Each structure stands twice: as C-alpha cells, then as structure tokens.
C-alpha cells in the first residue's frame, strides 16, 4: 500500500512563499505522475498542478500559473510545490496524489488518481 505524506503547510502573509513537499513510499515513484490538489472549506477539491514521471511535462491550473511551480526528485521519492505570491484565495488543505498514467486533461481529474496523502493546511492571511 502506497503512502504519501505532505509537509510544509503553514500560516503565511499574502505575497509570501511556501514550498510543500510530498514523500512517497513504498511506491515505484518514478513510474507515477504526481499531482497537487487543494480543498477550501465548503468547496470541492480542485486541481493545482501535476508533473509527469520524468518531470518532462507539467500541468497547472489557470489560477496558479506563473506563481506556482512543481518539481520532483525521483531519487528521493519526493515531489515539491513551490508557491510564490500567495493570495488569501490560496488558503486550503493541499493534497498530494499519484496516478500511474494520465494524459492531458485526465491529469486534472482527481478521480483518476490512485493514491492520496492526508493533506497539509496552507493559510494565507491578508
């Protein structure tokens, strides 16, 4: 059974930055596309970003393009989400997820993902 553990969430002021990390075990990490999703209170879980197995392809929600980047270290079985220019609207629980394969718009769909972490809280104050 794969286990994904997120870290790095905290309270930050608007305009600040955070880097989230997600460690995966005992997954064949380098075979999976990794994604980040978020869920704010009273809202549905929404796609944030994803990165293909070799880091060659990345996907971003329009709301975070130009502010967030995603990267991975397959040697460390870890995926990162660098979040810059944070806004109060970015406040949510952020989840890491893994999918064996997705292509294009499939990678935006949370129902495609096989494994999920427990989430880490990001709060952006105004």
C-alpha positions as CSV (number, residue, x, y, z in Angstrom):
1,X,0.0,0.0,0.0
2,X,1.5,3.3,-1.1
3,X,1.8,6.1,1.5
4,X,2.0,9.8,0.6
5,X,3.0,12.3,3.3
6,X,2.7,16.0,2.7
7,X,4.6,18.7,4.7
8,X,5.4,22.4,4.6
9,X,1.9,23.9,5.1
10,X,1.7,26.8,7.5
11,X,0.3,30.3,8.0
12,X,1.9,32.9,5.7
13,X,1.1,36.5,4.8
14,X,-0.2,37.5,1.4
15,X,2.6,37.9,-1.1
16,X,4.7,35.3,0.7
17,X,6.0,32.0,-0.4
18,X,5.9,28.4,0.7
19,X,7.3,25.1,-0.5
20,X,5.2,22.0,0.0
21,X,6.8,18.5,-0.1
22,X,5.3,15.1,-0.6
23,X,7.2,12.0,0.2
24,X,6.1,8.7,-1.3
25,X,6.7,5.2,-0.1
26,X,6.9,2.3,-0.9
27,X,5.7,3.4,-4.4
28,X,7.6,2.9,-7.6
29,X,7.6,6.6,-7.5
30,X,9.4,7.2,-10.8
31,X,6.6,5.5,-12.7
32,X,3.9,7.8,-11.4
33,X,2.6,11.2,-12.4
34,X,2.3,13.2,-9.3
35,X,-0.3,15.9,-8.6
36,X,-1.3,18.5,-6.1
37,X,-4.9,19.3,-5.3
38,X,-6.5,21.6,-2.8
39,X,-9.7,21.9,-1.0
40,X,-11.0,25.1,0.7
41,X,-13.8,24.9,3.3
42,X,-17.2,24.4,1.6
43,X,-15.6,23.9,-1.8
44,X,-14.8,20.9,-4.0
45,X,-11.3,19.6,-4.3
46,X,-9.6,21.3,-7.2
47,X,-6.6,20.6,-9.3
48,X,-3.5,22.7,-8.7
49,X,-0.6,21.2,-10.6
50,X,0.9,17.9,-11.9
51,X,4.2,16.6,-13.1
52,X,4.9,13.6,-15.3
53,X,7.0,10.6,-14.2
54,X,10.2,12.1,-15.6
55,X,9.4,15.8,-15.0
56,X,9.2,16.4,-18.7
57,X,5.6,17.6,-18.7
58,X,3.9,19.8,-16.1
59,X,0.3,21.0,-15.8
60,X,-1.1,24.0,-13.9
61,X,-4.5,25.3,-13.0
62,X,-5.0,28.8,-14.5
63,X,-5.4,30.2,-11.1
64,X,-1.8,29.4,-10.2
65,X,0.1,29.7,-13.5
66,X,3.1,32.0,-13.1
67,X,3.0,31.8,-9.3
68,X,3.4,28.1,-8.6
69,X,6.0,25.6,-9.9
70,X,6.1,21.8,-9.4
71,X,9.2,19.6,-9.4
72,X,10.2,16.2,-8.4
73,X,13.3,14.3,-7.2
74,X,12.9,10.6,-8.1
75,X,16.0,9.7,-6.2
76,X,14.3,10.9,-3.0
77,X,10.7,9.9,-4.0
78,X,9.6,13.4,-3.3
79,X,7.5,15.9,-5.2
80,X,7.5,19.6,-4.4
81,X,5.1,22.5,-4.9
82,X,6.8,25.9,-4.8
83,X,4.1,28.6,-4.2
84,X,5.0,32.2,-4.7
85,X,3.0,35.5,-4.5
86,X,0.4,33.7,-2.3
87,X,-3.1,35.1,-2.0
88,X,-5.8,34.6,0.6
89,X,-7.7,32.7,-2.1
90,X,-4.9,30.1,-2.0
91,X,-6.0,29.1,1.5
92,X,-6.9,25.4,1.6
93,X,-5.8,22.0,2.6
94,X,-3.3,20.8,-0.1
95,X,-3.2,17.2,-1.0
96,X,-0.6,15.2,-2.9
97,X,-1.7,12.4,-5.2
98,X,-0.3,9.8,-7.5
99,X,-1.6,8.3,-10.7
100,X,0.1,5.6,-12.7
101,X,-0.8,7.2,-16.0
102,X,-2.7,10.2,-17.2
103,X,-2.6,12.3,-20.3
104,X,-3.6,15.9,-20.9
105,X,-6.9,16.8,-19.2
106,X,-7.0,13.4,-17.5
107,X,-4.3,14.7,-15.1
108,X,-6.7,17.4,-13.9
109,X,-9.3,14.9,-12.8
110,X,-9.0,13.8,-9.1
111,X,-10.9,10.6,-9.8
112,X,-8.0,9.4,-12.0
113,X,-5.6,9.4,-9.1
114,X,-4.8,6.1,-7.3
115,X,-3.2,7.3,-4.1
116,X,-3.6,10.3,-1.8
117,X,-1.9,11.9,1.1
118,X,-3.6,13.2,4.2
119,X,-3.2,16.9,3.4
120,X,-1.4,19.9,4.8
121,X,-3.0,23.2,5.7
122,X,-2.0,26.4,4.0
123,X,-3.4,29.6,5.3
124,X,-2.7,32.9,3.6
125,X,-3.6,36.0,5.7
126,X,-4.4,39.3,4.1
